[in-house]
Amino acid sequence: MKKRTLAMLMSVCMVFGLLTACTSKEGENSGSPDPSEAVSGAVSASVPVGGTIGVCIYKFDDAFMTTYRTVLEATLKEKGYQVLVVDSNNDQAKQNEQINNFITQKVDALIINPVMTSAADAIIDLVKRADIPTVLINREPTADQMSAYDKLVYVGCDAAQSGTFQGELILDTANKGDINGDGKVSYIMIQGDPENIDAKLRTEYSVKALADAGVEVEQLDIQRGDWDRNRGQEIAQTALAKFGDQIEVIFCNNDDMAIGALQAIQAAGRKVNEDIYLVGVDALDAALDEVQKGNMTGTVLNDANAQVAKAVECMEALLKDGKTYASGEQSVYVDYVKVTPDNVADFMS
Ligand code: GAL
């Protein structure tokens, strides 16, 4: 009897022991329901407790998207996700293939920076058929395109606001941009990729802010610089050679092109804020330096940190809470901020 009791006790202990071992093992591998809890707890941050996230970036060789990508990857890893990031090399066909590969690998969610928003229908069709929660970032499709899939959300900024802020930076100068006092502001516009909504709206709204304030404007030239520093330099160099002192303002759709334009301005012996104004968008570290030194009139913060935080929050709502987004409510915006010599120190690390 004693023996049988001991044997029973032992087998109960063994079963209990096994169960305990299984539970803790399962806990380690599949993670707690709250990944942030798991990271700060006993489970190592390198274990993909939150699942696997596929990230497509339109092209790695883009200054602002490099900052964005670095913050995004760090944030997701910190939260315990396994992160797979691919470079779409500015090639939409390649990006579609990458999305298909992620679908085959059964990633839990996708974060996509589309190459071409005009191709968003195809992207949305792919992720919808695979039923994968998806966050689009940085390049906004139309509300109509997004309404095709309710596990889809866009996180970015309202590009019109950044354009308006650029115009206001010029309006805030002593002569409202009219350096030569001829009653009008003569400018050149260095555009990003004109297919892109940011490029379109920044171009339109920067000038509109001046016109709305009753300032006459004259466009001397507009050229596409595809967000690229070298293109910004070449375009500004050519325009400065052609129009010389007539140019009072150089509007650049982003900072990288503005830094390039600054090189051309300096090479031409011109001086920003004295005989020419220069504005960009993004608040890249290099641009903040130039604003502080007085070599750029100002820039507009394109807040990568806040956009990443929102994108991850929306992804987790889709992934963990099963949230769906109603048509017309699928765009989530983060505010831009004007950066001038007066407040630039607040943005420098
Ligand atoms: C804009 C940014 C640009 C460029 C572009 C790519 O928001 O200001 O610098 O990164 O996105 O689409």
Boltz pocket constraint, residues with backbone or C-beta under 6 A from the ligand:
constraints:
  - pocket:
      binder: B
      contacts: [[A, 62], [A, 63], [A, 64], [A, 65], [A, 138], [A, 139], [A, 192], [A, 196], [A, 198], [A, 227], [A, 253], [A, 254], [A, 255], [A, 256], [A, 281], [A, 282], [A, 302]]
      max_distance: 6.0
